[in-house]
Amino acid sequence: MLSTAAFLSLALQCASTVHPDTAQDIARIESGFNPYAIGVVGQKKGLFPTNKEDALKHVKRLRVEGKNFSVGLMQINQANFKQYGVDAAALFTPCVNLSVFEKIITDCYQRGKTLKRALSCYYSGNFVVGQKKESEFGSTSYTERAGYTPAPRYVVPSTKTDKANTSPDKAESPAPSTTPKTRRIVYPSQLVRGEFVDLTALNGE
């Protein structure tokens, strides 16, 4: 089982476009941070080998039995193996597993537009099932088990959020300069008759 520090280090390297908090929460409920974990669809308890060799033996048996299964740190389902050009052996390598996870969750997020829908999509392949409460999991939904909580709806936003969302054109105007202005001559846009008069001399300046 990977330590939290080891997992976060890998997540930053191998799934850099996914927020580490999200990657960590998904790994926690998918595999318990076990890079050799195997989940079998329709079977409540997963398999938790302690090494790659044993994990591959289980995969071989599950294939013979015609089971639908997911493997590794982020539980990549066998239906995705061909699409992403990987096999079970490769997916028992944490970085490879995280890389495929990144592609899947990113696709879910881009299509679903919200994190909640993306989590459901990652879990079930659609935007609905993962939001439904499941009796076999203590009447909780996948999104709840992942620790998802909607952003608070404040009338006035957080200073941190406001700073992060401030665009250049809406940034505060700089403080006025205290440097004395120098005199400048403004010439008329049209020709005028007569001579220029030095007004400063007339005003005694």
HELIX and SHEET records of a PDB file:
HELIX    1   1 THR A    4  CYS A   14  1                                  11    
HELIX    2   2 PRO A   20  GLU A   30  1                                  11    
HELIX    3   3 LYS A   52  VAL A   64  1                                  13    
HELIX    4   4 GLN A   78  ASN A   80  5                                   3    
HELIX    5   5 ALA A   88  LEU A   91  1                                   4    
HELIX    6   6 PRO A   94  GLY A  112  1                                  19    
HELIX    7   7 LEU A  115  SER A  124  1                                  10    
HELIX    8   8 VAL A  129  GLN A  131  5                                   3    
HELIX    9   9 SER A  135  PHE A  137  5                                   3    
HELIX   10  10 TYR A  142  ARG A  145  1                                   4    
HELIX   11  11 THR A  159  ASN A  165  1                                   7    
HELIX   12  12 PRO A  168  LYS A  170  5                                   3    
HELIX   13  13 LEU A  199  LEU A  202  1                                   4    
SHEET    1   A 3 ILE A  38  VAL A  40  0                                        
SHEET    2   A 3 PHE A  69  VAL A  71 -1                                        
SHEET    3   A 3 ILE A  76  ASN A  77 -1                                        
END                                                                             
